[in-house]
Each structure stands twice: as C-alpha cells, then as structure tokens.
Amino acid sequence: MIPLPSDGSVTVAGRTPRLDVEAVEAVVTLPTFKRPEQVLETLASLRAQQTGRRFAVIVMENEAEARAGAKAALPLFERGEMPG
C-alpha cells in the first residue's frame, strides 16, 4: 500500500472494517463537492450493480471544510455496507 503524503494534503476519514484489500479487483473513485445526496444515490447504485468482481469505492471529497459528501458516505463504510 502506498503511504499517505506527510504534508497533510490527503486524509482518510474512514474505511470498511476488515476490508480484504488483497481481494479487491477493481476500484471505483467517486469525486464529490457539496453534493451529499448525489453521493448517497451513486453509492446505492454501485451497491445494486451485479458483477463477479470484488470492488472497493474511494470517495474523494473536494471540499475541505464542511466535507458534506464524505460525512454522508462515511456511515455506509463504517457499517460495512459499502467496501472501501
């Protein structure tokens, strides 16, 4: 795994407990900026996808202060409902 930059430019708000990163075959990146409702809709759509591949999701919050999209998505990852 690549370490985070030491300058504080990247933070990890949370991740799925017990996520087997070695088993992940694909990564979906989901950028967001002040759109928490759309982030939740997109995550619901991803959960409904039917695929044989194990995937993980990275939500990239582009709003440094309120971080509404990341805050809306975080409980899904913490409860293990979304891999990432």
Stockholm file with secondary structure:
# STOCKHOLM 1.0

chainA/1-84         MIPLPSDGSVTVAGRTPRLDVEAVEAVVTLPTFKRPEQVLETLASLRAQQTGRRFAVIVMENEAEARAGAKAALPLFERGEMPG
#=GR chainA/1-84 SS CCCCCTTSSCCCCCCCTTCCGGGCCEEEEEEESSCHHHHHHHHHHHHHCCCSSCEEEEEEECCSSSCHHHHHHHHHHHTTSSCC
#=GC SS_cons        CCCCCTTSSCCCCCCCTTCCGGGCCEEEEEEESSCHHHHHHHHHHHHHCCCSSCEEEEEEECCSSSCHHHHHHHHHHHTTSSCC
//
